[in-house]
Amino acid sequence: MQERIHGMLLGMAVGDALGLPYEHLPRQHAARLGHPDRMRLWLGHGMVSDDTEHALLTLEALLRSGGDVDLFQKHLARNLIQWGHLLPISAGKATLVAVSRLFVGIPPERSGVMSAGNGPLMRSLPLGLMITEPEKLRQMVRVCTRITHLDPRAERGTLVLALAARFILEHRVLQITPFLEELFNWIPEEEDPELWDLLGLLDSSLENQQSTRDFALELGLESGVSAYVYHTLPVVLHAWFSSPSNFEEAVTRVIELGGDTDTMAALVGGLVGIRVSNDGIPLEWAAQLWEPARGLAYLEKVAYSLAVNRVQDHPRASVLLSGTRQVVFHASVMGHVLRRLWWQLALKTSSSA
């Protein structure tokens, strides 16, 4: 299990860091940035966003709660408040509003906002990987989703991805048909026709060996995959089922689609990472991660503490290093924002000339 957890975390971190510079970048600007074949945030290095951070927060809450749903909710709420102190500028609006509500004392049962954004998906894979009891998994998914997002579609999307992580543990051959058959027992078609329409298109696309790019175009996502859960979810599943053991192929495929690239790449990377473990993730990409507080050694220690179920072995990130890291992260993100503004200005100037 340690290798599975480690693979998930490293896969999420590498995918997240690869995809972050391309987030919401128009295709013509993405071409200027270059193919996602290495880290491009700053000076050949990459850093993770809230996607990987939320997976780590969830794993810690699971470990400290001992599997108790109420304790998990309390620990996750506390972790989200502490995370909010670092001013996470890359986080979604709904997540930031919910964390602000937790900060001012609103209990986690009432902190969520009505949104079907991708926020809860970031916390989905640890739940499916660590929780084996079906009813407890459903309860944990509900708590983990509603602490920030109240829209039922967000909860169902989180459940689907949690079950995808669990599916990897239980099946040597990863195919869409048995996955959908199992999923039907969790979410009946009459409960969510929109979801099952999308899954039907996914099934047909994979059967016809359609590319993930063409599948996204069929869904009307020509300008990139939005942060709406029912846009991201089918695309992530398509890329994963198309290349369940090829990390590089699966991750770069979703980054090239544009839109919420860091979230998609983190989720696809995490799913493939569960299957291939850290040995199947390109070493050169992992080496390009710059995370002084939560680097490669930290991720390995987290995996060990979860595998042996010992809270005392769970590592704590240095406050000083975390603060330093956040300054560099904010500066790097702002640098990309200024670069994009310059590109837009140059494009408008050339168009008017």
Sequence and secondary structure as in RCSB ss.txt:
>XXXX:A:sequence
MQERIHGMLLGMAVGDALGLPYEHLPRQHAARLGHPDRMRLWLGHGMVSDDTEHALLTLEALLRSGGDVDLFQKH
LARNLIQWGHLLPISAGKATLVAVSRLFVGIPPERSGVMSAGNGPLMRSLPLGLMITEPEKLRQMVRVCTRITHL
DPRAERGTLVLALAARFILEHRVLQITPFLEELFNWIPEEEDPELWDLLGLLDSSLENQQSTRDFALELGLESGV
SAYVYHTLPVVLHAWFSSPSNFEEAVTRVIELGGDTDTMAALVGGLVGIRVSNDGIPLEWAAQLWEPARGLAYLE
KVAYSLAVNRVQDHPRASVLLSGTRQVVFHASVMGHVLRRLWWQLALKTSSSA
>XXXX:A:secstr
 HHHHHHHHHHHHHHHHHHGGGTT  HHHHHHH  SSS  SBTTBB   HHHHHHHHHHHHHHHHTT HHHHHHH
HHHHHHHHHTT  TTS HHHHHHHHHHHTT  TTS  BS  BSGGGGGHHHHHHH   HHHHHHHHHHHHHTTB 
 HHHHHHHHHHHHHHHHHHH SS  HHHHHHHHHHHS GGG HHHHHHHHHHHHHHHTT  HHHHHHHTT TT B
 SBHHHHHHHHHHHHHHSTT HHHHHHHHHTT BSHHHHHHHHHHHHHHHHTGGGS HHHHHTB  SSS HHHHH
HHHHHHHHT GGGS    HHHHHHHHHHHHHHHHHHHHHHHHHHHHHHHHHH 
